[in-house]
Structures are given as C-alpha cells and as structure tokens.
Amino acid sequence: MNSINKYANWTPYLYFIAIAIYWFTSVNRIEGLSAYPILLLAIPFVWQLVKPNRKLNFYLGLSFICLSSYMIVGVISDLLNIPPIVLAKGVIIYGGLFALLNFVMSAWIIRNSYKRTF
C-alpha cells in the first residue's frame, strides 16, 4: 500500500505529460513541424518526475490553477450563451470535464509541494 501512495503523487505530472503528448499528436497531423514547441510544455513535468523541486512544483501548480480557472470561466460563459438547437453539447461537456480535471490536477500539484517528502 505504501508503494501505491508513493506513486499516486506522480498522477498529476503523468496527466499533464499525456495531455501535452496528445495535443502534440493532434496538432502534428495538421500543422507538421510547427507542433514541436508543444513538447516543451512537458519538460517541467518530466523534470519533476526525475528530480523533484518544491519551488518548481508550487509554480507549476499555481500557474496551471490560474489557467484552469480561466478555462472553467470560459466553459461556464459558453454554457450560458448557447442556443438550445446546437449539436456541440458533447464538446462542451468534454471541455468542461477537461477544465475541471485540469483544476483538480493542478490543486494536487500544489498539495504535493507542501508535503515534506515527495
């Protein structure tokens, strides 16, 4: 059980690495070479897995909390202005779940930065 708790702290980092890789592959199909800077977003999260740093952990969590809350506000404002005969309700639901999951993972990163052992 101890090993599960130890590796459970890696969940938010693996989540954001997976999101960066997914975003890269989807943009790479359309744009080609211009998608490679997206992979730079995964470097701090990989660094946290290799050599954890409390300050970097806190700054990553704080910046992604801000971005996620901005996305949540965008989804809510889009929900309030949507006409009833729109076929993109599934996209809004998936976008809302994505924004909420980003917020939870960012909060988890900040919680990890306050722990003494990583």
Summary of the structure (lengths in Angstrom):
residues: 118
radius of gyration: 16.5
end to end distance: 16.1
largest distance: 51.8
contacts: 301
relative contact order: 0.14
helix: 84%
strand: 0%
